[in-house]
Amino acid sequence: MIESIRKMSLFSYLGGSGEGVLNPIYEGLTLVGPYALSIVAVLSVFYGIFLGVKYAQAEDEATKANMQKTLMNFVIGAITIWVLLAVLYAIRKPLGQWITSG
């Protein structure tokens, strides 16, 4: 099944292994990857602090409960995005080798 997916890929229509298309993407991920992870981490910390302050300033219980849900959703979303970026950065080389080996 994987071979049939690989044969139907864009690279098969280009008449080669796709290295000319893949190299700029790989180089871009290698160059931007660590910075993207750092920027996402820093922005997450600042937004988490902002939401924490809003939670602490909430006066009635309904607002506190709403801010608590917002804060928990933010934490789950930030962790998910950070993990996905880290996985993409980590598998860039094996993924590139898999695509060009077809």
Contacts in CASP RR format, 6 or more apart in sequence:
PFRMAT RR
TARGET T0000
AUTHOR 0000-0000-0000
METHOD contacts of the structure
MODEL  1
MIESIRKMSLFSYLGGSGEGVLNPIYEGLTLVGPYALSIVAVLSVFYGIF
LGVKYAQAEDEATKANMQKTLMNFVIGAITIWVLLAVLYAIRKPLGQWIT
SG
6 12 0 8 1.000
6 99 0 8 1.000
6 102 0 8 1.000
9 99 0 8 1.000
10 21 0 8 1.000
11 17 0 8 1.000
11 18 0 8 1.000
11 21 0 8 1.000
11 22 0 8 1.000
11 99 0 8 1.000
11 100 0 8 1.000
11 102 0 8 1.000
14 21 0 8 1.000
17 100 0 8 1.000
17 101 0 8 1.000
17 102 0 8 1.000
18 99 0 8 1.000
18 100 0 8 1.000
19 100 0 8 1.000
22 96 0 8 1.000
22 99 0 8 1.000
22 100 0 8 1.000
26 92 0 8 1.000
26 93 0 8 1.000
26 96 0 8 1.000
29 88 0 8 1.000
29 89 0 8 1.000
29 92 0 8 1.000
30 92 0 8 1.000
33 85 0 8 1.000
33 89 0 8 1.000
34 89 0 8 1.000
36 85 0 8 1.000
36 89 0 8 1.000
37 82 0 8 1.000
37 85 0 8 1.000
37 86 0 8 1.000
37 89 0 8 1.000
40 78 0 8 1.000
40 81 0 8 1.000
40 82 0 8 1.000
40 85 0 8 1.000
41 82 0 8 1.000
44 78 0 8 1.000
44 82 0 8 1.000
47 74 0 8 1.000
47 78 0 8 1.000
48 71 0 8 1.000
48 74 0 8 1.000
48 75 0 8 1.000
48 78 0 8 1.000
51 67 0 8 1.000
51 70 0 8 1.000
51 71 0 8 1.000
51 74 0 8 1.000
52 67 0 8 1.000
52 71 0 8 1.000
54 67 0 8 1.000
55 64 0 8 1.000
55 67 0 8 1.000
55 68 0 8 1.000
55 70 0 8 1.000
55 71 0 8 1.000
58 64 0 8 1.000
58 66 0 8 1.000
58 67 0 8 1.000
END
